[in-house]
Structures are given as structure tokens and as C-alpha cells.
Amino acid sequence: MNFYSIRAIYLFEMARTGRTLMQSVIAPVLSTSLYFIVFGSAIGTRMVEIDGVSYGAFIIPGLTMLSLLNQSVSNASFGIYMPKFSGTIYEVLSAPVSYVEILLGYVGAAATKSTVLGVLILVTARFFVDYEIAHPLWMVGFLVLTAVTFSLFGFILGIWADGFEKLQVVPMMIITPLTFLGGSFYSVDMLPPFWQKVTLLNPVVYLISAFRWSFYGLADVSVGLSAAMILLFLAACMLVVRWIFKTGYRLRP
């Protein structure tokens, strides 16, 4: 394992955060804070509790996941797309570096940035809404696992995309709607039976359910099933990445 190459890629990607601080950190925290102000402090005080949890506190895991998923995908996809766009990806591919080391560098940096952002959002939420974390270790575990999984997915997206428009279409048209419909603002149990079954087809439901359980001990689906779904998606992404580097899909002319 060439740790020098991993470190070089990782530090380069982390340095990019300083150059895009407004876009990658400040903007997501501010936009999520607006949700906390409107739904937590304003509307939340007039909403009934959900399973004994105030509405403002109930939506914190879902809103954190909303930012975490979008930023994980965006950070990783832009990280690998820009070398493709500028042509410097060929220098990386021609270097004595394995695809595992490339993956650890790019995905590790994207997951680190997303995890830090998730922590900042949780800290910011404390200024607007009171909440408790029943299982802090599980919360950190789900936070990191989700960041890594969707950073890996974003890495695949960055390789697949052949234009900036395609980098935006998945977060805007798929990730965000699935998160809003995945129980961010409500419990799945509040839906009619038919729509409960339909909602369970949404993979984001399992992410939000597991993350909310780590806060309040409440889950729309089994925590074990949620963890299994996340790991299954992670394994699928790993297989796709292995195939990409094996075939050179959109990496080599």
C-alpha cells in the first residue's frame, strides 16, 4: 500500500475545500440553519410531538442527512471529474498507484469533508432546537458510513458524467427528492398503509431511520435492516468501481 500517494491525493482534495469554503461548507450550514429556524423554532413550536419527540428535534436527523448525502455526492463527483476535465487524470493513472489507493485518496477526502459538515450542522442545530443523542457511538458510525457510501457513489457519478450538467442532475433530481420523501419531515407510520409500503422502496428511508434511531431510539424500520441496506449499497458501489478501473470505462480513450 502506497501511503504517500494516498496522502498526496487526500491532502490535495482537502486543500480544495479551503478554496471553495463558501460553496462546500458555509452555504450548506446556512441553508440547513434556515430549516431549523422555520421548521424547528417557528412551525415546530406549533406542531404536536411525534412519539414523544418535539417536531423541531424530530427533523434534525433528516435535515442532517439531506446535507450529508448531497455534499458527499458533490464533493466526490467534482473531485474526480475535474482531473478528467483538465486531462490530469492520465498522470494519476500512469503513476505506480493502484485503484484502491486512488479510491482511498479521493473518497476519503470527500467523506471527511462531508462528515465534518454533518458535525457542524448538528452543532448549529443546538442553537435553535434542544435535542439529545441516545446512542452517540452509533450516531457517529452511521454518519461516517453514510458519508463513505455516498462519496463512493459520487466518485462513480464523477467518472460517468461527461458534462457539468450531469454532475448536478443526480443530487438535484434524485437525491434531494428521495430525501424529502424518505421521512425527513415525518414518520413513515403517519402515512396510509399503501403509501407506507411504497415509501419502503425508497433507499433513503433506511438511512434516515437508522440515523434517527441513534438520536431518540425511534425507527421506522429495523435498525439491523437499515445497516444491511447501507452495507449492501456500499458493496454494490465497490463492485462498480472495481469494474470501472478494470475496463477503463470513461477513464481511458
C-alpha positions in Angstrom: 0.0 0.0 0.0 1.5 3.3 -1.1 0.5 5.7 1.7 2.4 8.6 0.1 0.2 8.6 -2.9 -2.9 8.3 -0.8 -1.7 11.2 1.4 -0.9 13.3 -1.7 -4.4 12.8 -3.2 -6.1 13.2 0.1 -4.3 16.5 1.0 -4.9 17.9 -2.5 -8.6 17.3 -2.2 -8.8 18.6 1.3 -7.0 21.8 0.2 -9.7 22.3 -2.4 -12.1 22.8 0.5 -10.3 26.0 1.5 -10.6 27.4 -2.0 -14.4 26.6 -2.1 -15.2 27.3 1.6 -18.4 29.2 0.8 -19.8 26.6 -1.5 -18.8 23.4 0.3 -19.2 24.4 4.0 -20.8 27.8 4.7 -23.7 27.6 2.2 -24.9 24.1 3.3 -24.7 25.1 7.0 -26.6 28.3 6.4 -29.3 26.7 4.3 -29.9 24.0 6.8 -30.0 26.6 9.6 -32.9 28.2 7.8 -34.8 24.9 8.0 -34.1 24.8 11.7 -35.3 28.3 12.2 -38.5 27.9 10.1 -39.5 24.3 10.9 -37.8 24.0 14.3 -38.2 27.3 16.1 -41.3 28.8 14.2 -43.5 26.0 12.9 -42.1 23.3 15.2 -43.5 25.0 18.4 -47.0 24.7 16.9 -46.7 21.1 15.9 -47.6 18.1 18.0 -44.9 15.8 19.3 -44.0 12.7 17.3 -43.6 9.7 19.5 -42.7 11.9 22.4 -40.2 14.0 20.5 -40.7 17.6 19.6 -41.1 18.3 15.9 -38.1 20.6 15.8 -35.9 17.8 17.3 -37.5 15.1 15.2 -36.4 16.6 11.8 -32.8 17.1 12.8 -31.6 13.7 11.6 -33.4 14.0 8.3 -32.1 17.5 7.6 -28.6 16.4 8.5 -28.9 13.5 6.1 -30.2 15.8 3.4 -27.0 17.9 3.5 -24.7 14.9 4.1 -26.0 13.0 1.1 -25.8 15.9 -1.3 -22.4 17.1 -0.2 -20.9 13.5 -0.2 -22.0 13.0 -3.8 -21.0 16.5 -4.9 -17.6 16.5 -3.2 -16.6 13.1 -4.6 -18.0 13.7 -8.1 -16.3 17.0 -8.6 -13.1 15.7 -7.1 -12.7 13.0 -9.8 -14.4 14.9 -12.6 -12.1 17.9 -12.6 -9.0 15.8 -13.3 -10.9 14.2 -16.2 -12.0 17.6 -17.5 -8.5 19.0 -17.3 -6.7 15.9 -18.5 -4.6 15.4 -15.4 -6.3 12.1 -14.6 -3.9 10.4 -17.0 -1.0 11.4 -14.8 -2.7 9.7 -11.9 -3.5 6.6 -14.0 0.1 6.3 -15.3 1.6 6.7 -11.8 2.5 3.5 -9.9 -0.7 3.8 -7.9 -3.4 1.1 -7.6 -7.1 1.9 -8.0 -7.5 1.2 -4.3 -5.1 3.9 -3.4 -6.7 6.3 -5.8 -10.1 5.5 -4.3 -8.9 5.9 -0.7 -7.5 9.3 -1.5 -10.5 10.8 -3.4 -13.3 9.1 -1.4 -11.5 9.5 1.9 -11.2 13.3 1.4 -14.9 13.6 0.2 -16.1 11.5 3.2 -14.0 13.6 5.6 -15.4 16.9 4.3 -19.0 15.5 4.5 -18.6 14.2 8.0 -17.2 17.5 9.2 -20.1 19.2 7.6 -22.6 16.9 9.3 -21.0 17.6 12.7 -21.1 21.4 12.0 -24.8 21.1 11.2 -25.5 19.2 14.4 -23.6 21.8 16.4 -25.5 24.6 14.6 -28.9 22.9 15.3 -28.2 23.1 19.1 -28.6 26.9 18.8 -32.2 26.5 17.6 -33.5 23.2 18.9 -32.8 21.1 22.0 -32.1 17.5 21.3 -30.4 14.5 22.8 -28.3 11.7 21.3 -29.3 8.4 22.9 -26.6 6.3 21.1 -23.6 8.7 20.2 -21.3 5.9 19.0 -23.9 4.5 16.7 -24.7 8.1 15.5 -21.0 8.6 14.6 -20.9 5.2 12.9 -24.0 5.8 10.8 -22.7 9.3 9.9 -19.3 8.1 8.7 -20.7 5.0 7.0 -23.3 7.1 5.1 -20.6 9.7 4.1 -18.3 7.0 2.8 -21.0 5.1 0.9 -22.4 8.2 -0.9 -18.9 9.6 -1.5 -18.2 6.3 -3.3 -21.4 6.8 -5.2 -20.4 10.3 -6.1 -17.0 9.0 -7.3 -18.9 6.7 -9.7 -21.0 9.6 -10.8 -18.0 11.8 -11.5 -16.5 9.1 -13.7 -19.7 8.6 -15.6 -20.5 12.3 -16.1 -19.2 13.8 -19.3 -20.5 17.3 -18.5 -21.2 19.6 -15.6 -24.9 19.2 -16.1 -24.8 15.5 -15.3 -23.0 16.2 -12.1 -25.9 18.3 -10.9 -28.8 16.3 -12.2 -28.4 13.3 -9.7 -28.2 15.4 -6.5 -31.0 17.8 -7.6 -33.4 15.4 -9.4 -32.8 12.2 -7.4 -31.0 12.6 -4.0 -32.9 15.6 -2.8 -36.5 14.4 -3.7 -35.8 10.9 -2.2 -34.6 12.5 1.0 -37.6 14.7 1.3 -39.8 11.7 0.6 -37.8 9.5 2.9 -39.2 10.6 6.3 -37.1 13.8 6.8 -40.1 15.8 8.0 -42.5 13.0 9.1 -42.7 9.4 10.4 -43.5 6.7 7.9 -46.1 5.4 10.4 -48.1 8.6 9.7 -48.8 7.6 6.1 -51.7 5.4 4.9 -50.8 1.7 4.7 -50.4 1.7 0.9 -48.0 4.6 0.9 -46.0 3.1 3.8 -45.2 0.1 1.5 -44.4 2.4 -1.4 -42.1 4.5 0.9 -40.1 1.5 1.9 -38.9 1.2 -1.7 -37.1 4.5 -1.1 -33.5 3.6 0.0 -33.1 6.9 1.8 -35.8 5.8 4.3 -33.4 3.3 5.8 -30.6 5.9 6.2 -32.8 8.4 7.9 -34.5 5.8 10.1 -31.2 4.4 11.4 -29.8 7.8 12.0 -32.9 9.0 13.8 -32.8 5.8 16.0 -29.3 6.8 17.1 -30.8 10.1 18.4 -34.1 9.1 20.0 -34.3 5.3 19.9 -37.1 5.7 17.3 -37.0 3.9 13.9 -39.5 3.4 11.1 -37.7 0.2 10.0 -35.5 -2.3 11.8 -32.0 -0.8 12.6 -30.4 -4.1 11.5 -32.2 -3.9 8.2 -31.2 -0.3 7.7 -27.5 -1.1 8.4 -27.7 -4.1 6.0 -29.2 -1.9 3.3 -26.3 0.7 3.7 -23.7 -2.0 3.6 -25.3 -3.6 0.5 -25.3 -0.3 -1.3 -21.6 0.2 -0.3 -20.7 -3.3 -1.6 -22.5 -2.6 -4.9 -20.6 0.7 -5.3 -17.3 -1.1 -4.7 -18.1 -3.7 -7.4 -18.9 -0.9 -9.9 -15.7 0.9 -9.1 -13.7 -2.2 -9.5 -15.3 -2.8 -12.9 -14.6 0.8 -13.9 -10.9 0.6 -13.2 -10.7 -2.9 -14.7 -12.3 -1.9 -18.0 -11.1 1.8 -18.0 -14.7 2.9 -18.5 -14.5 6.7 -19.3 -11.0 6.9 -17.9 -9.1 5.9 -21.0 -9.7 7.0 -24.6 
